[in-house]
């Protein structure tokens, strides 16, 4: 009954022409309708598991929703991403530094604008460009990738990431932090809905369960493991993905997806930093979430001094690595299924920052199972340890560029990590790393758009070169020929 009254009140705002009221009251209606269509699919760990794709509403309700949201879209008069990016000269400070440009860009990438443009999936990809519609290349078909995204805020960054990297043969699992606002959750669901609407055989989905994620806590690791399981089981993959990457929601690519794929394919092995841990205290005692305030999620991972940890299983040495890794599918099977991997996870889960120790330690294990018995022999290949410089670029590959404690940060150092501004982009463009972290729309909303312009141009060049070099069959389509780089 309440929903019927709320829906009727929202429709009356539109039918009787009260469009000015929509600036804030009507927006709440828009969110209401989006969530109605999605059938309350903002799920939590104790809820019923939803379908892989966002369920559609009955035709009558869908028509009413589209009437409401289409009028909201028309009244917004927002730019396409091409119009926005072309209006900014990223090499000219006077073009990108004005408050007007920053406000227009922040608004374009805001959850409210994402909700508006994803209300009409037929037109969504005329506003947000995608390489998903481009012809297939041989390298893409040989080596499909999977991505595990953890997002808690600023869905505009996820929208840019997918715009630059999405290809139908790849798979994307998106975990939405349970702490995310309803507006952020609805915006992400809208993006996923439009990708599924346009690419019906592709595999883009929101993780079945939503958990609150806290830095230093095993929840950071859990969302990756959750997505790994669901990506293995996903029913609509066109091809079996070969490797998985786990970018954070604040990362954007610095290289084209073609370059990233070709480098990973050339190695065809795990890319995991491995070095001695200088943080032995992380495993000295147990840690647990402790409340520091009255809010539902006012929790942090606190050391319990009275609970010392015993030695790790099999007396292995816990090593240090990174949250960001590239794992082969075979190693993912080992991570999820092997009893020793599970035992190590259970031992690490009440320590501090287990996500930086789990993969690096597992990668060094050499396990021998004795036939016809339950016995097993576990040893550790310490020759795999890397120097600090090698660990930053294991096997010559750098996944993520982060500027820790960077005195030259032109944006803002928050928790000792540089949140990028326009002045940091030249250094980022020179990086060999696949992605950059952190982008923050509250620090500089224009920097993500300028990286988008740079990487989109690189992607066009890479696709064109590969097509020309391999003389691919024109019947499969011809990649868009890149124009000279302008204002990037």
C-alpha positions as CSV (number, residue, x, y, z in Angstrom):
1,X,0.0,0.0,0.0
2,X,2.8,2.4,0.9
3,X,4.6,1.7,-2.4
4,X,1.4,2.4,-4.4
5,X,0.9,5.7,-2.6
6,X,4.5,6.7,-3.1
7,X,4.4,5.7,-6.8
8,X,1.2,7.7,-7.3
9,X,2.7,10.8,-5.6
10,X,5.8,10.6,-7.7
11,X,3.8,10.3,-10.9
12,X,1.6,13.3,-9.9
13,X,4.8,15.4,-9.7
14,X,5.5,14.7,-13.4
15,X,1.9,14.6,-14.8
16,X,1.0,18.0,-13.3
17,X,4.2,19.6,-14.6
18,X,5.9,20.3,-11.3
19,X,9.3,19.7,-12.8
20,X,11.2,22.2,-10.7
21,X,10.3,20.2,-7.6
22,X,12.1,17.3,-9.2
23,X,15.5,18.8,-8.4
24,X,15.4,17.1,-5.1
25,X,12.0,15.6,-4.3
26,X,11.6,14.1,-7.8
27,X,15.1,12.6,-7.5
28,X,14.0,10.6,-4.6
29,X,11.1,9.3,-6.8
30,X,13.6,8.4,-9.5
31,X,15.7,6.4,-7.0
32,X,12.4,4.7,-5.8
33,X,11.5,3.6,-9.3
34,X,15.0,2.4,-10.1
35,X,14.9,0.2,-7.0
36,X,11.4,-0.9,-7.8
37,X,12.5,-2.1,-11.2
38,X,15.5,-3.9,-9.7
39,X,13.1,-5.7,-7.4
40,X,15.0,-4.6,-4.2
41,X,18.2,-6.3,-5.4
42,X,20.4,-4.3,-3.0
43,X,21.1,-7.5,-1.2
44,X,22.9,-8.4,2.0
45,X,24.6,-11.5,3.1
46,X,21.6,-12.8,4.9
47,X,19.2,-12.2,2.0
48,X,17.9,-14.5,-0.6
49,X,20.3,-14.8,-3.5
50,X,19.0,-12.8,-6.5
51,X,19.3,-13.8,-10.2
52,X,22.5,-13.0,-12.1
53,X,20.8,-10.2,-14.0
54,X,18.7,-7.4,-12.6
55,X,15.1,-8.6,-12.9
56,X,12.7,-6.5,-15.0
57,X,9.5,-4.9,-13.7
58,X,6.0,-5.8,-15.1
59,X,5.3,-4.0,-18.3
60,X,2.8,-1.6,-16.8
61,X,5.2,-0.5,-14.0
62,X,8.1,-0.4,-16.5
63,X,6.1,2.0,-18.7
64,X,5.3,4.3,-15.8
65,X,8.9,4.3,-14.7
66,X,10.2,5.2,-18.2
67,X,7.7,8.1,-18.4
68,X,9.0,9.5,-15.2
69,X,12.7,9.0,-15.8
70,X,12.7,10.0,-19.4
71,X,11.2,13.3,-18.4
72,X,13.9,13.6,-15.8
73,X,16.6,12.9,-18.4
74,X,15.2,15.5,-20.8
75,X,15.0,18.1,-18.1
76,X,18.7,17.5,-17.1
77,X,20.2,18.4,-20.6
78,X,23.4,16.7,-19.7
79,X,26.3,16.3,-22.1
80,X,27.6,13.1,-23.7
81,X,31.0,12.0,-22.4
82,X,32.5,13.0,-25.8
83,X,31.0,16.5,-25.6
84,X,32.3,16.8,-22.0
85,X,35.8,15.5,-22.8
86,X,36.2,17.5,-26.0
87,X,35.3,20.7,-24.1
88,X,38.3,20.3,-21.9
89,X,41.9,21.0,-23.1
90,X,43.9,18.8,-20.7
91,X,47.1,20.5,-21.6
92,X,45.9,24.0,-20.9
93,X,45.4,25.0,-17.2
94,X,42.9,27.7,-18.0
95,X,40.7,25.2,-19.7
96,X,40.4,22.7,-16.8
97,X,41.0,24.7,-13.6
98,X,37.8,26.8,-13.5
99,X,35.2,26.0,-10.9
100,X,32.6,25.9,-13.6
101,X,34.4,23.1,-15.5
102,X,35.0,21.2,-12.2
103,X,31.3,21.5,-11.2
104,X,30.1,20.4,-14.6
105,X,32.4,17.4,-14.6
106,X,31.5,16.4,-11.1
107,X,27.8,16.6,-11.9
108,X,28.3,14.5,-15.0
109,X,29.9,11.7,-13.0
110,X,27.5,12.0,-10.1
111,X,25.2,9.2,-9.0
112,X,22.1,11.3,-9.9
113,X,23.2,11.8,-13.5
114,X,24.1,8.1,-13.7
115,X,20.6,7.2,-12.5
116,X,19.1,9.5,-15.1
117,X,21.1,8.2,-18.1
118,X,20.7,4.5,-17.1
119,X,17.0,4.9,-17.0
120,X,17.0,4.6,-20.8
121,X,19.4,1.8,-21.7
122,X,18.5,2.1,-25.4
123,X,20.3,5.5,-25.4
124,X,22.8,4.9,-22.6
125,X,25.7,4.0,-25.0
126,X,25.1,7.1,-27.1
127,X,26.0,9.1,-23.9
128,X,28.7,6.8,-22.5
129,X,31.0,5.4,-25.2
130,X,32.1,1.8,-25.0
131,X,34.6,-0.4,-26.9
132,X,32.2,-3.2,-26.4
133,X,30.6,-2.6,-29.8
134,X,34.0,-2.7,-31.6
135,X,35.0,-5.7,-33.8
136,X,36.6,-8.7,-32.0
137,X,40.4,-9.0,-32.2
138,X,42.2,-12.3,-32.2
139,X,44.1,-11.6,-29.0
140,X,40.8,-10.9,-27.1
141,X,39.3,-14.2,-28.1
142,X,42.5,-16.1,-27.1
143,X,42.7,-14.7,-23.6
144,X,39.5,-13.5,-22.0
145,X,40.0,-11.7,-18.7
146,X,37.9,-11.4,-15.5
147,X,37.7,-8.5,-13.1
148,X,36.7,-8.3,-9.5
149,X,35.7,-4.7,-8.6
150,X,35.2,-3.5,-5.0
151,X,33.2,-0.3,-5.0
152,X,32.0,1.8,-2.1
153,X,31.5,5.3,-3.5
154,X,31.8,7.5,-6.6
155,X,30.2,5.1,-9.2
156,X,31.3,7.5,-11.9
157,X,34.8,6.1,-11.7
158,X,33.4,2.6,-12.3
159,X,31.5,3.9,-15.2
160,X,34.7,5.3,-16.8
161,X,36.6,2.1,-16.0
162,X,34.0,0.0,-17.8
163,X,33.8,2.4,-20.7
164,X,37.5,2.0,-21.3
165,X,37.9,-1.7,-20.7
166,X,34.7,-3.6,-21.3
167,X,34.8,-6.3,-24.0
168,X,32.0,-8.8,-24.3
169,X,34.3,-11.8,-24.0
170,X,35.5,-10.6,-20.6
171,X,33.7,-10.9,-17.2
172,X,33.1,-8.3,-14.5
173,X,31.9,-9.0,-10.9
174,X,31.2,-5.8,-8.9
175,X,30.9,-6.0,-5.2
176,X,29.0,-3.0,-3.7
177,X,30.1,-2.3,-0.2
178,X,27.1,-2.6,2.2
179,X,28.2,0.8,3.6
180,X,27.5,2.5,0.3
181,X,24.6,4.9,0.2
182,X,21.3,3.9,-1.5
183,X,22.0,6.4,-4.3
184,X,25.4,4.9,-5.0
185,X,24.0,1.3,-5.0
186,X,21.2,2.3,-7.3
187,X,23.6,4.0,-9.7
188,X,25.8,0.9,-9.9
189,X,22.8,-1.3,-10.5
190,X,21.7,1.0,-13.3
191,X,25.1,0.7,-15.0
192,X,25.0,-3.1,-14.8
193,X,21.5,-3.2,-16.0
194,X,22.4,-1.3,-19.2
195,X,25.4,-3.5,-20.0
196,X,23.3,-6.6,-19.6
197,X,20.5,-5.0,-21.7
198,X,22.9,-4.2,-24.6
199,X,25.3,-7.2,-24.3
200,X,23.0,-10.0,-23.5
201,X,25.7,-12.8,-23.6
202,X,28.2,-10.8,-21.6
203,X,29.0,-11.4,-18.0
204,X,28.7,-8.2,-16.0
205,X,27.0,-8.6,-12.6
206,X,26.7,-7.4,-9.1
207,X,28.0,-9.9,-6.5
208,X,25.2,-11.9,-4.9
209,X,26.0,-10.7,-1.4
210,X,26.9,-7.3,-0.1
211,X,29.1,-7.1,3.0
212,X,30.6,-4.1,4.8
213,X,34.3,-3.7,4.0
214,X,36.9,-2.3,6.5
215,X,40.5,-1.6,5.8
216,X,42.9,-4.0,7.5
217,X,40.1,-6.6,8.0
218,X,39.6,-9.9,6.2
219,X,36.5,-8.4,4.5
220,X,38.9,-6.8,1.9
221,X,40.0,-10.3,1.0
222,X,36.5,-11.8,1.2
223,X,35.0,-9.7,-1.5
224,X,37.7,-10.9,-4.0
225,X,37.2,-14.5,-3.0
226,X,33.4,-14.0,-3.3
227,X,33.8,-12.6,-6.8
228,X,36.2,-15.4,-7.8
229,X,33.7,-18.0,-6.9
230,X,30.8,-16.3,-8.7
231,X,32.9,-15.6,-11.8
232,X,33.8,-19.3,-12.0
233,X,30.1,-20.2,-11.8
234,X,28.7,-17.5,-14.0
235,X,26.5,-19.0,-16.6
236,X,26.7,-16.5,-19.5
237,X,30.5,-16.3,-20.1
238,X,31.1,-16.5,-23.9
239,X,34.5,-18.0,-23.2
240,X,36.3,-19.3,-20.1
241,X,38.3,-16.5,-18.7
242,X,42.0,-17.2,-18.3
243,X,43.2,-14.7,-15.6
244,X,41.6,-12.3,-13.1
245,X,42.5,-8.8,-12.0
246,X,41.1,-7.1,-8.8
247,X,41.1,-3.3,-9.2
248,X,39.7,-1.1,-6.5
249,X,36.8,1.2,-7.2
250,X,39.1,4.2,-7.0
251,X,41.4,3.0,-9.9
252,X,41.4,3.9,-13.6
253,X,43.4,2.2,-16.3
254,X,46.6,4.0,-17.5
255,X,47.0,1.6,-20.5
256,X,44.6,0.3,-23.1
257,X,42.9,-3.0,-22.3
258,X,44.6,-4.4,-25.5
259,X,48.1,-3.6,-24.0
260,X,47.1,-5.0,-20.6
261,X,45.7,-8.2,-22.1
262,X,48.8,-8.7,-24.4
263,X,51.2,-8.3,-21.5
264,X,49.3,-10.7,-19.3
265,X,49.0,-13.2,-22.1
266,X,52.8,-13.0,-22.8
267,X,53.4,-14.1,-19.2
268,X,50.5,-16.6,-18.7
269,X,51.4,-16.9,-15.0
270,X,50.5,-15.3,-11.7
271,X,51.7,-11.7,-11.1
272,X,52.1,-11.5,-7.3
273,X,54.5,-9.3,-5.4
274,X,56.4,-11.5,-2.9
275,X,58.9,-10.3,-0.3
276,X,59.8,-10.6,3.4
277,X,57.3,-9.0,5.7
278,X,58.5,-6.1,7.8
279,X,55.1,-6.1,9.6
280,X,55.5,-9.2,11.8
281,X,53.3,-7.5,14.4
282,X,50.3,-8.0,12.0
283,X,50.3,-11.7,12.9
284,X,51.6,-11.5,16.5
285,X,48.1,-11.2,18.1
286,X,44.5,-11.5,17.0
287,X,42.5,-8.6,15.6
288,X,38.8,-8.0,15.7
289,X,36.3,-5.4,14.6
290,X,35.7,-2.9,17.5
291,X,33.2,-0.2,17.7
292,X,34.5,3.4,18.0
293,X,31.2,5.3,17.6
294,X,27.4,5.0,17.5
295,X,26.9,4.5,13.8
296,X,26.1,1.1,12.3
297,X,29.5,0.9,10.6
298,X,31.6,2.8,13.1
299,X,34.0,-0.1,13.4
300,X,37.7,-0.7,12.9
301,X,40.1,-3.6,13.1
302,X,41.7,-3.5,16.5
303,X,44.5,-5.5,18.0
304,X,43.6,-7.8,21.0
305,X,46.7,-7.8,23.1
306,X,45.5,-10.5,25.3
307,X,45.1,-13.0,22.4
308,X,48.5,-14.0,20.9
309,X,48.5,-16.0,17.7
310,X,50.0,-19.4,17.4
311,X,52.4,-20.3,14.6
312,X,51.0,-20.4,11.0
313,X,49.9,-23.8,9.7
314,X,52.7,-26.1,8.6
315,X,55.2,-23.7,10.1
316,X,55.2,-21.7,6.9
317,X,56.7,-18.2,6.7
318,X,54.0,-15.5,6.2
319,X,55.2,-13.2,3.4
320,X,54.2,-9.8,2.2
321,X,52.6,-8.8,-1.1
322,X,49.9,-6.6,-2.3
323,X,46.1,-6.5,-2.5
324,X,46.3,-6.1,-6.2
325,X,47.3,-9.3,-8.0
326,X,46.8,-11.0,-11.4
327,X,45.9,-14.7,-10.9
328,X,45.6,-17.5,-13.5
329,X,42.4,-19.4,-13.5
330,X,44.3,-22.5,-12.3
331,X,45.7,-20.7,-9.3
332,X,42.1,-19.4,-8.5
333,X,41.0,-23.0,-8.4
334,X,43.8,-23.8,-5.9
335,X,42.9,-20.7,-3.8
336,X,39.2,-21.6,-3.6
337,X,39.4,-25.4,-3.3
338,X,42.7,-26.6,-1.8
339,X,42.4,-27.5,1.9
340,X,45.8,-25.9,2.7
341,X,44.8,-22.7,1.0
342,X,41.6,-22.7,3.1
343,X,43.5,-23.5,6.3
344,X,45.9,-20.5,5.6
345,X,42.9,-18.2,5.0
346,X,41.3,-19.3,8.3
347,X,44.6,-18.6,10.2
348,X,45.1,-15.2,8.6
349,X,41.5,-13.9,8.9
350,X,41.9,-12.6,12.4
351,X,45.2,-10.9,11.7
352,X,45.8,-7.4,10.3
353,X,45.7,-6.7,6.5
354,X,45.4,-10.4,5.5
355,X,44.8,-9.4,1.9
356,X,48.5,-8.3,1.6
357,X,49.8,-11.7,2.9
358,X,47.4,-14.4,1.6
359,X,48.3,-14.6,-2.1
360,X,52.0,-13.9,-1.7
361,X,52.4,-16.7,0.9
362,X,50.2,-19.2,-1.1
363,X,52.2,-18.6,-4.2
364,X,55.4,-20.0,-2.6
365,X,53.9,-23.2,-1.3
366,X,54.9,-26.6,-2.8
367,X,52.4,-29.2,-1.8
368,X,52.8,-33.0,-2.2
369,X,49.8,-35.2,-1.5
370,X,50.7,-38.8,-0.7
371,X,48.5,-41.2,-2.7
372,X,45.8,-43.2,-1.0
373,X,46.3,-41.3,2.3
374,X,45.3,-38.0,3.7
375,X,48.9,-37.1,4.4
376,X,50.5,-34.1,2.7
377,X,53.9,-32.5,2.6
378,X,54.2,-28.8,2.5
379,X,57.3,-26.9,1.8
380,X,58.0,-23.3,0.7
381,X,60.1,-22.1,-2.3
382,X,61.8,-19.1,-0.8
383,X,63.7,-18.6,-4.1
384,X,60.5,-16.8,-5.2
385,X,61.2,-13.9,-2.9
386,X,61.8,-10.6,-4.6
387,X,63.6,-7.5,-3.7
388,X,61.5,-4.5,-2.8
389,X,62.0,-3.1,-6.4
390,X,61.2,-6.5,-8.0
391,X,58.1,-6.8,-5.8
392,X,56.9,-3.5,-7.1
393,X,57.2,-4.9,-10.6
394,X,56.9,-8.7,-10.3
395,X,58.1,-10.3,-13.6
396,X,58.5,-6.8,-15.0
397,X,54.8,-6.0,-14.6
398,X,53.3,-3.3,-12.4
399,X,49.6,-3.7,-11.7
400,X,48.9,-0.4,-9.8
401,X,50.6,2.9,-9.5
402,X,50.1,4.4,-6.1
403,X,52.0,7.4,-4.8
404,X,52.5,6.7,-1.1
405,X,53.6,9.5,1.1
406,X,54.3,11.5,-2.0
407,X,55.8,14.9,-1.1
408,X,55.1,16.1,-4.7
409,X,51.4,15.1,-4.7
410,X,49.5,17.8,-6.6
411,X,46.2,16.6,-5.3
412,X,45.8,15.7,-1.7
413,X,47.5,13.1,0.5
414,X,44.8,11.2,2.4
415,X,45.9,8.4,4.8
416,X,49.4,8.8,3.3
417,X,48.3,8.1,-0.3
418,X,48.1,10.7,-3.1
419,X,44.6,11.4,-4.4
420,X,45.4,12.6,-7.9
421,X,44.9,16.0,-9.4
422,X,45.6,17.3,-12.8
423,X,49.2,18.1,-11.8
424,X,49.9,14.4,-11.1
425,X,48.8,13.1,-14.6
426,X,52.1,13.6,-16.4
427,X,53.8,11.3,-13.9
428,X,51.0,8.8,-14.2
429,X,51.2,8.8,-18.0
430,X,54.8,7.9,-17.8
431,X,54.1,4.9,-15.5
432,X,54.5,1.3,-16.8
433,X,51.6,0.3,-14.5
434,X,48.3,-0.9,-15.7
435,X,46.2,1.3,-13.4
436,X,46.5,4.4,-11.2
437,X,45.1,4.7,-7.7
438,X,43.6,6.9,-6.2
439,X,41.3,9.0,-8.2
440,X,38.8,11.0,-6.1
441,X,36.1,13.2,-7.6
442,X,36.0,15.3,-4.4
443,X,39.7,16.2,-4.9
444,X,39.7,16.7,-8.6
445,X,36.8,15.6,-10.9
446,X,38.6,16.7,-14.1
447,X,41.6,14.4,-13.7
448,X,39.6,11.2,-14.4
449,X,38.2,12.7,-17.6
450,X,41.7,13.6,-18.8
451,X,43.0,10.1,-18.1
452,X,39.9,8.8,-19.9
453,X,40.8,10.9,-23.0
454,X,44.4,9.7,-22.9
455,X,43.5,6.0,-22.5
456,X,40.7,6.1,-25.0
457,X,43.1,7.5,-27.6
458,X,45.7,4.8,-26.8
459,X,43.0,2.1,-27.1
460,X,42.0,3.3,-30.6
461,X,45.7,3.3,-31.7
462,X,46.3,-0.2,-30.2
463,X,43.2,-1.7,-31.8
464,X,44.0,-0.2,-35.2
465,X,47.6,-1.4,-35.1
466,X,46.7,-4.9,-34.2
467,X,44.1,-5.0,-36.9
468,X,46.6,-3.7,-39.5
469,X,49.4,-6.0,-38.4
470,X,47.3,-9.1,-38.5
471,X,45.3,-8.2,-41.6
472,X,42.2,-9.4,-40.0
473,X,39.2,-10.4,-42.0
474,X,37.2,-7.2,-42.8
475,X,34.0,-9.2,-42.6
476,X,34.4,-9.1,-38.8
477,X,34.4,-5.3,-38.9
478,X,37.1,-2.7,-39.1
479,X,38.3,-0.9,-35.9
480,X,37.7,2.9,-35.8
481,X,40.8,4.6,-37.2
482,X,42.2,6.9,-34.6
483,X,42.4,10.6,-35.2
484,X,45.4,12.7,-34.2
485,X,45.5,13.2,-30.4
486,X,43.9,16.5,-29.4
487,X,43.9,18.3,-26.1
488,X,44.9,15.2,-24.2
